[in-house]
Amino acid sequence: MTSPVLEKAAAQALRSIGPDALRALADGLSLGRSRAELLTTRTSPGFAGFVAPVLDAVAAHSVSASAAAAYLQGLASGYGIRAGEQDVALVWSGPSSHRVPVRSTSRILLRLVTESRSELIMMTYSARRYAPLAAALQEAAARGVVIDVVVETLQGAGSALAEVEPASAFSGVPGLRIWHWPLANRTERGAKTHAKLAVADRRVLLTTSANFTQSGVDRNIEAGVLVTGGSAPTRAAEHIQELQRQGILQRYR
């Protein structure tokens, strides 16, 4: 038997730390590990904070470790099956067509940021401060989302970008980490950081031709793809983090 409190805490943990981490927690419960050990099963940001309510519910409602482990394993497996079901939709900026309804880049980007719960990774070539996006990022940071943004620099863009650094569009968001591709790490002369994408919780991926400016997400005719579920969001996040780990992408100062 489980309890509504445990089910709610487990569902929140699943959305925030993912099915693999939940399985690791279940394995620890099955092995009879202590609370301190269970809270440090993973070192990823926020893990202990989302696991603690699960363990509290197990203890408060006298759920056996074996029953709790079985429930968490089943929950993670069900989520994995659902996550494997991929949905792909086109996303457009610019003028709309009444005969062919399309999803708006600005709305999708803001929704992706607003609905993120634990991790948000963004990459853009050009960026200018866009008030709705800045506000959404502020709110995401306030609820504990870890935010990484990769941008091009004026130096990296050469004469293609001017006036203000793209990084300045994201200033003032507490804890937000900005990354760039240093010229010294570019093996080909003239190579640019030209990708535009956003990944939320390794579950939703937006890849688009639109830069993260008001013109890009609202005014220009730009096209992109929104991928929900499947392996693409995870792979995109993993690739960017591997570039960070190898030092190809470095923190922007």
Secondary structure, 3 states (H helix, E strand, C coil): CCCHHHHHHHHHHHHHHCHHHHHHHHHHHHCCCCHHHHHCCCCCCCHHHHHHHHHHHHHHCCCCHHHHHHHHHHHHHHHHHHHCCCEEEEEEECCCCCCCCCEEHHHHHHHHHHHCCCEEEEEECCECCCHHHHHHHHHHHHCCCEEEEEECCHHHHHHHCCCCCHHHHHCCCCCCEEEECCHHHCCCCCCCCCCCEEEECCCEEEEECCCECHHHHHHCCEEEEEEECCCHHHHHHHHHHHHHHCCCCEECC
